[in-house]
């Protein structure tokens, strides 16, 4: 799965994640890109309501 520009913009603007945090998340999930939202939540970069919202945009 390729992460779209719209999703990257959402992560930056709505969730205030930095480019470095996004790059780190992408690196952590190279083998399983679908885990990206959970990785951000697991490491405290987003909260549960943001996770739900991100999962809605993900699919």
C-alpha positions in Angstrom: 0.0 0.0 0.0 1.3 3.4 -1.0 0.6 6.3 1.3 -1.1 9.1 -0.6 -0.2 12.7 -0.5 -3.7 13.4 1.0 -2.9 11.1 3.9 0.5 12.7 4.4 -1.2 16.1 4.5 -3.8 14.9 7.0 -1.0 13.5 9.3 0.9 16.8 9.1 -2.0 19.4 9.3 -4.7 17.6 11.3 -2.5 15.5 13.6 0.5 17.8 13.8 3.0 15.0 13.0 6.3 16.2 11.6 7.9 14.9 8.4 10.4 13.1 10.6 7.7 11.3 12.6 5.9 10.3 9.4 9.2 9.1 7.8 9.9 7.1 11.0 6.5 5.5 10.9 6.9 4.6 7.3 10.3 3.0 8.0 8.8 1.0 10.9 6.1 -0.4 8.7 8.0 -1.1 5.5 7.0 -4.8 5.5 3.4 -4.1 6.7 2.3 -0.6 5.6 -1.2 -1.2 6.8 0.1 -1.0 10.4 1.1 2.6 10.1 -1.9 4.1 12.0 -1.4 1.6 14.8 2.3 2.4 15.0 1.5 6.1 15.4 -1.0 5.3 18.2 1.2 2.6 19.9 4.1 5.1 20.3 1.8 7.9 21.5 2.0 10.1 18.4 -1.8 10.1 18.0 -4.6 9.4 20.5 -7.5 6.9 20.1 -9.9 9.4 18.5 -7.2 10.3 16.0 -6.6 6.6 15.4 -10.2 6.1 14.6 -10.2 9.0 12.2 -7.0 7.9 10.5 -8.4 4.4 10.1 -11.5 5.9 8.5 -9.3 7.7 5.9 -7.0 4.7 5.5 -9.4 2.3 4.0 
